[in-house]
Amino acid sequence: MDRYIAKELTLPFLFGVGAFSSILVSVGALFDLIRRVTESGLEVGLAMQVFVLKMPEFVVLAFPMSTLLATMMTYSRFSSDSELTALRGCGVSVRRIIAPALALSILITGLTFVFNEVITPAANYRAKVMLEQAFNSEKPPFRERNIMYKEYQKAADGSGKELGRLFYARRFNGEEMQGLTILDFSQAGLEQVVSAETATWNFTDNVWTFFNGTIYAISPDGSFGHIVKFEQQELALPRTPLDLASRGKDDDEMNIAETRQHLNQIVRKSGDDRRIRIWELRLYQRYALPFVCIVFGIVGSAVGIRPQRTGKATSFGISIVIIFGYYLLGFIADALGKVGTLNPVAAAWLPPFLGLAVGTLLVMRASK
């Protein structure tokens, strides 16, 4: 029985991967590449390579949808052909009948995780580099101008957070920053302005070495307390601006380890609560996304196993409605997580847990 059900699930799943991937990649990448070929002169061969590199991003999005479609189509056919009635007449429970679908969902969950960790980030990054090289717009591995970093701290009255430091550099050549201005409000009752021609990061002592600059100490009444000119001065400021100047990857080009590293080494040190929430949300969503396959597998099995006589077109239509509803819920949870109404963990895991609860309830009702 398990082999038979697994075989019946496989073909609709492969059909769903092909159908949903084609739709998603056409909207998300193909039309843009065609425009670049016709308007910007992108070579067709290079466009095809970029197209292939972008495919994993959309295939992994198609996995959960295909799982839902496969389970609904398969169990709906079983119900229409009275095969479910025959199995239940032999004493096979509903939970045992949908066990192969659950096993398939777990397998696809693992495959989704592998794609998201190993294949998709590297492919997206490679596609971006190829496009930059094609249009002679390849950027150096660091930001060359206008490096700005804001560091927040708790307000003195405890009412929230306020600006602690503002770091600004006009230029960066990969080794030293030039034209620097630092506003330092981190010490109560003492405000400083540091201006320097150049600065480098001392990796041995973990401090900044500033050259040819001036330190202005500002009194509480707004006047200059004292002015210190220097040729070389070491200041214990955070290294984060140097990390920020190093051109990193976008969030869709990082795996979980890289996302966590960026969050801990750069984003958290800024003290910007909204930015921290967004990156925490992206991190937890990377854990939660693969489990959508299990949710859709249970929901699809529970909906399909009900006594009915529906065709493949009807199953496909119902799948679209369920997919739209689920991802609408995900969009709302994402928005609530960004504004802080939900914490990042709850915002990332609310859709899967709610979908799992609905699927479990449907299975229990179908078992009666």
C-alpha positions in Angstrom: 0.0 0.0 0.0 2.8 2.4 0.9 4.6 1.8 -2.4 1.4 2.2 -4.3 0.5 5.5 -2.6 4.0 6.8 -2.9 4.0 6.1 -6.6 0.7 7.9 -7.1 2.1 10.9 -5.2 5.3 11.2 -7.2 3.9 12.1 -10.6 1.6 14.9 -9.4 4.4 16.3 -7.3 6.8 16.4 -10.3 4.1 18.0 -12.3 3.6 20.6 -9.6 7.3 21.4 -9.4 7.4 21.9 -13.2 4.2 24.0 -13.3 4.8 26.2 -10.3 8.5 26.7 -11.1 7.7 27.8 -14.6 5.2 30.3 -13.4 7.4 31.7 -10.7 10.6 31.9 -12.7 8.7 33.6 -15.6 7.4 36.3 -13.4 10.5 36.6 -11.2 13.4 36.3 -13.7 12.6 35.4 -17.3 10.8 38.7 -18.2 13.6 40.8 -16.7 16.2 38.8 -18.6 14.3 39.2 -21.9 14.2 42.9 -21.3 17.9 43.1 -20.6 18.6 41.1 -23.8 16.4 43.3 -26.0 17.1 46.7 -24.4 20.5 46.5 -22.8 22.3 44.1 -25.2 22.8 41.2 -22.8 24.2 38.2 -24.6 21.6 35.4 -25.0 24.1 32.8 -23.9 24.9 34.7 -20.7 21.2 35.3 -20.1 20.6 31.6 -20.3 23.3 30.9 -17.7 21.8 33.5 -15.4 18.4 31.9 -16.0 19.7 28.5 -14.9 21.3 30.0 -11.8 18.1 31.7 -10.8 16.1 28.4 -11.2 16.9 27.0 -7.7 15.4 30.0 -6.0 12.0 29.4 -7.6 12.2 25.6 -7.5 12.5 25.7 -3.7 9.4 27.9 -3.6 7.6 25.4 -5.7 8.3 22.5 -3.4 5.6 23.3 -0.7 3.0 24.1 -3.4 3.8 20.9 -5.3 3.4 18.9 -2.1 0.0 20.4 -1.5 -1.1 19.7 -5.1 0.2 16.1 -5.1 -1.5 15.1 -1.9 -4.8 16.7 -2.9 -4.9 15.2 -6.4 -3.8 11.8 -5.2 -6.2 11.4 -2.3 -9.0 13.1 -4.2 -8.6 10.4 -7.0 -8.6 7.7 -4.3 -11.8 9.1 -2.9 -13.5 9.4 -6.3 -12.5 5.8 -7.3 -13.7 4.4 -4.0 -10.2 3.2 -3.2 -10.3 4.9 0.2 -13.6 3.2 1.0 -12.0 -0.2 0.2 -9.0 0.5 2.3 -11.1 1.7 5.3 -13.3 -1.4 4.8 -10.1 -3.5 5.3 -9.5 -1.8 8.6 -6.9 0.7 7.5 -7.3 4.0 9.4 -7.2 7.4 7.8 -4.0 8.3 9.7 -2.3 5.2 8.3 -3.5 6.0 4.8 -1.9 9.5 4.8 1.3 8.2 6.4 3.1 8.0 3.0 2.1 11.6 2.3 3.6 12.7 5.6 6.8 10.8 4.8 7.0 12.5 1.4 6.5 15.9 3.1 9.3 15.2 5.5 11.6 14.2 2.7 10.7 17.4 0.7 11.3 19.4 3.9 14.9 18.1 4.1 15.4 18.7 0.4 14.1 22.3 0.8 16.5 22.9 3.6 19.5 21.6 1.5 18.5 23.9 -1.4 18.2 26.9 0.9 21.5 26.3 2.6 23.7 25.0 -0.1 22.4 25.7 -3.6 20.2 28.8 -3.7 22.4 31.3 -1.9 25.5 30.4 -4.0 23.5 30.4 -7.2 21.9 33.8 -6.5 25.3 35.4 -5.7 26.9 33.9 -8.8 24.0 35.2 -11.0 24.4 38.8 -9.6 28.2 38.7 -10.2 27.7 37.5 -13.8 25.3 40.3 -14.5 27.6 42.9 -13.0 30.5 41.7 -15.1 28.3 41.7 -18.2 27.4 45.3 -17.8 30.9 46.4 -16.6 29.4 47.4 -13.3 31.2 44.9 -11.1 31.8 46.5 -7.8 34.9 46.2 -5.6 34.6 44.0 -2.5 34.1 47.2 -0.4 32.2 50.4 -0.4 34.3 53.3 -1.7 32.4 56.3 -0.6 30.1 57.6 2.1 30.4 55.0 4.8 28.0 55.8 7.6 27.3 53.9 10.8 24.9 54.7 13.5 25.2 53.2 17.0 22.3 53.5 19.4 22.3 53.2 23.2 19.7 53.3 26.0 18.4 56.8 26.7 19.5 58.3 30.0 15.9 58.6 31.2 15.2 55.0 30.3 12.4 56.0 27.8 13.9 54.1 24.8 17.0 54.4 22.7 19.0 57.4 21.4 22.0 58.0 19.1 25.2 57.0 20.8 27.7 57.4 18.0 27.7 58.5 14.4 30.6 57.4 12.3 31.1 58.9 8.8 33.9 58.5 6.3 34.0 60.1 2.9 36.1 57.5 1.1 37.6 54.0 1.7 40.3 52.4 -0.5 40.2 49.0 1.1 42.9 49.7 3.7 42.2 53.1 5.2 39.3 55.4 5.6 39.6 59.1 4.6 37.8 62.2 5.6 36.4 61.0 8.9 33.9 62.6 11.3 32.7 60.9 14.5 30.1 62.3 16.8 30.3 60.6 20.2 27.4 60.9 22.7 28.1 57.7 24.5 29.4 59.2 27.8 26.9 61.1 29.9 27.8 64.8 30.3 30.5 64.6 27.6 30.1 65.0 23.9 33.0 64.7 21.5 33.5 65.4 17.8 36.5 63.7 16.2 37.7 64.8 12.8 40.6 63.2 11.0 42.2 63.0 7.6 42.6 59.2 7.6 42.1 56.2 9.9 43.0 52.5 9.9 42.0 49.6 12.0 44.7 48.1 14.3 44.0 44.4 14.2 46.5 43.7 17.0 45.1 46.0 19.6 41.5 46.2 18.2 41.4 50.0 18.1 41.2 52.7 15.5 44.3 54.7 14.7 43.5 58.2 13.5 45.9 60.4 11.7 46.1 64.2 11.5 43.0 65.2 13.3 41.3 67.2 16.0 39.2 66.2 19.0 36.5 68.7 20.1 35.0 68.3 23.6 31.6 70.0 23.9 30.4 71.3 27.2 26.8 70.9 28.3 26.1 74.5 27.5 27.2 74.0 23.9 30.6 75.6 24.0 33.9 73.9 23.2 35.4 72.6 26.5 38.8 71.9 25.0 40.4 71.2 21.6 43.1 68.6 21.1 45.0 68.4 17.8 47.0 65.2 17.1 49.1 63.6 14.4 48.3 60.1 15.5 45.7 59.0 18.1 44.3 55.6 19.0 40.6 55.5 19.9 38.6 52.5 21.2 35.7 52.7 18.8 33.8 49.6 17.4 35.2 47.9 14.4 31.7 47.7 12.9 32.2 50.6 10.3 35.0 48.5 8.8 32.8 45.5 8.5 30.0 47.7 7.1 32.4 49.1 4.5 33.2 45.5 3.3 30.5 44.9 0.6 28.5 41.9 1.9 25.9 39.7 0.3 22.2 40.4 0.1 20.0 38.4 2.5 18.9 36.0 -0.3 22.6 35.2 -1.0 23.3 34.1 2.6 22.7 30.8 4.3 21.8 30.5 8.0 25.4 30.7 9.2 26.1 33.8 7.2 22.9 35.4 8.2 23.6 34.8 11.9 27.1 36.1 11.5 25.9 39.3 9.8 23.2 39.7 12.5 25.7 39.3 15.5 28.7 41.0 14.1 27.1 44.1 12.4 23.4 44.5 12.9 23.2 43.9 16.7 26.1 46.3 17.4 24.3 49.1 15.7 21.6 49.1 18.4 18.9 49.8 15.8 15.9 47.9 17.1 14.0 47.8 13.8 16.9 46.6 11.8 17.7 43.9 14.4 14.1 42.7 14.3 14.1 42.5 10.6 17.3 40.4 10.4 16.2 38.2 13.3 13.0 37.6 11.4 14.9 36.7 8.2 17.0 34.2 10.3 14.0 32.5 11.9 12.1 32.4 8.6 15.0 30.4 7.1 14.3 27.7 9.7 10.6 27.9 9.3 10.2 27.9 5.5 11.1 24.2 4.9 8.4 23.1 7.3 5.7 24.6 5.1 6.0 21.3 3.1 4.8 19.3 6.1 2.0 21.7 6.7 0.8 21.5 3.0 1.3 17.8 3.0 -1.1 17.3 6.0 -3.6 19.9 4.8 -3.7 18.5 1.3 -4.1 14.9 2.5 -6.9 15.9 4.9 -8.8 17.9 2.2 -8.3 15.3 -0.5 -9.3 12.3 1.7 -12.9 13.6 2.3 -15.6 11.8 0.4 -15.9 13.7 -2.9 -15.8 13.3 -6.7 -13.5 16.1 -8.0 -11.2 16.2 -11.0 -7.6 17.3 -11.3 -8.7 20.8 -12.3 -10.7 21.3 -9.2 -7.9 20.0 -7.0 -5.5 22.5 -8.7 -8.0 25.3 -8.1 -8.4 24.5 -4.4 -4.6 24.3 -4.1 -4.3 27.8 -5.4 -6.8 29.1 -2.9 -5.0 27.4 0.0 -1.6 28.6 -1.2 -2.9 32.2 -1.5 -4.5 32.1 2.0 -1.3 30.7 3.6 1.1 33.1 2.0 -1.3 36.0 2.8 -1.1 34.9 6.5 2.7 34.8 6.1 2.8 38.3 4.7 0.7 39.7 7.6 2.9 37.9 10.1 6.0 39.3 8.4 4.6 42.8 8.6 3.7 42.4 12.3 7.2 41.1 13.0 8.8 44.1 11.3 6.8 46.7 13.3 7.4 44.8 16.6 3.8 43.7 17.3 5.0 40.1 17.2 8.5 39.1 18.2 10.6 37.6 15.3 10.2 34.0 16.5 6.4 34.2 16.7 6.2 36.1 13.4 8.3 33.4 11.6 6.7 30.4 13.1 3.0 31.5 13.4 2.0 30.5 9.8 3.5 27.0 10.0 2.1 26.3 13.5 -1.3 27.6 12.6 -1.3 25.6 9.4 -0.3 22.5 11.2 -3.1 23.0 13.8 -5.6 23.4 11.0 -4.3 20.3 9.2 -4.4 18.2 12.4 -7.9 19.3 13.0 -9.0 18.3 9.5 -7.3 14.9 9.8 -9.1 14.3 13.1 -12.5 15.2 11.5 -11.8 12.9 8.5 -10.9 10.1 10.9 -14.3 10.0 12.5 
